[in-house]
Amino acid sequence: MSVHSSSLLRLLTLVGMLAAFLLPATSAEASAPLRTHAAARGKFIGAALATSPLANETSYRTIAATEFSQVTAENAMKWESTEPNQGQFTFSGADAIVNFATQNNQQVHGHTLIWHQQTPGWVQGLSASAMRTAIQNHISQVVGRYADNPAVTSWDVVNEVFDDNGGWRTSFWYNTLGQSFVADAFRAARAADPDARLCINDYNVEGINAKSTAMYNLVSSLRQQGVPVDCVGFQGHLAIQYGFPSDIQQNMQRFADLGVQVRVTELDIRMQMPRDSSKDTTQATYYRNVINACNAVTACAGVTIWGFTDKYSWVPDTFSGQGAALIYDENYQQKPAYTAVHDALAGGTSTDTTPPTTPGTPTSSNVTSNSATLTWTASTDSGGSGLAGYNVYREQGTTDTQLGQSTTNSINLTGLTPNTQYQVYVRARDGAGNLSSNSALATFTTQSGPSGGGCTATGTIQTQWNNGYVVQPVTVTNTGSSAITGWTVTFTLPAGHTLAGSWNASVTVSGQTVTAKNAGYNGNLAANASTSFGFQVTRPSGNTQTPSGYTCA
């Protein structure tokens, strides 16, 4: 089949999927399968599938076919499964997944071509030249096998190339080939299937942090070099005891602004066992928050849950004492997490119009010159969509500023102005977007700035091209003799320049003036300590001006 014919067939298949599942949004469909509501939003909802229960359990097959519009092979497409011995390929497991998806009008996301785990030892011991040849041959054979199959629409080309600090993972790939293996793999995949969407995938990159920023910089650099990176996958292996990455939507959007598709690829939300109703509620909120973040970002194609039943989850074997991470229990019964995913996808079909109860009056504590902790009595929600979190506002008359969001009944506000009175209130929100009434006001005054306090900010142009540039890092340094718990940097963009994205800071723009406040994780600076953030700007072609007037407070 020619490339042109393959592209047309894929398009017709996707149109057929939408025709099958893009149904009118009526209240009668409030209990429709997840895939119906996802399709109505132009998104997919997926699940990773294991070949054994797919072949042997009717309940597993029925739910997998009915609820999900996309599937990922949990293990059957990895290198150890497809090429265990050099040049000897086996596709029985992969074909079973693809055949199942084809029968049920589902997309297939191929996972994964290059990874430091589940790769046979014969690959790991190759010389540099032999390893490059092995990469080319493996990708050509695996991707090429499904290039003309309209169900297989995308691939995780490289997986988990960074360590948790944002440095390159010292895998056998990196140690033998350096960074070049990433570009080589993407180019090989494009040659094997010109129509597939090619993704880079990693964990702990859901929020804005050092690791996701390393990913951002790599994707930006690769695309500038013409390397065919089409999408970025955020795995989403979360845990309720570690808190929710509240900047996930902002993070998705900054990658989308690079021109790539984004997706959540391996979502599960584990808890410390035993499971109870309170943990179920928190887990459901986390699932809802992820779906809502994807819904809010046009370039987010969808969300894949890493499995769907606790009966077949990798979590208990990997995280001692933890489990219950998925939306169905061990007996294939829907959990509150399922309802949260369903209602977040259903959106306009939700019948929940009941707002949560009003939060209690906030109590302030730990007030410094630029931060404060607020705590309040939690709200409850009886409308059915579940309590999703809280918005915190500053009372300022006609226009109240939102100071932050929290998924729990407390928040640490940072980046406040020294020696300033704040009147604040809280509103609860539910999964349907209903907001409670305002809580009673709480008043506190920040302390004066520390003696000898102050900070500086210096921006460095990392890279620039004809109509844009990246400033990374903007180094923020505490020049005072005492620790600070927050900072605010302002600077001016030249006329005609527009902010295209930022990371490691909360950024607002007024005219050409940009105000960047610390994120929740980088506001605390000891005396003489530094941190950094970055941003990307578009500018008129040929204009070589750059930002100026960096100030810090």
Order of alpha helices (4+ residues) and beta strands (2+ residues): alpha-alpha-beta-alpha-alpha-beta-alpha-alpha-beta-alpha-alpha-beta-alpha-alpha-beta-alpha-beta-beta-alpha-beta-alpha-beta-alpha-beta-alpha-beta-beta-beta-beta-beta-beta-beta-beta-beta-beta-beta-beta-beta-beta-beta
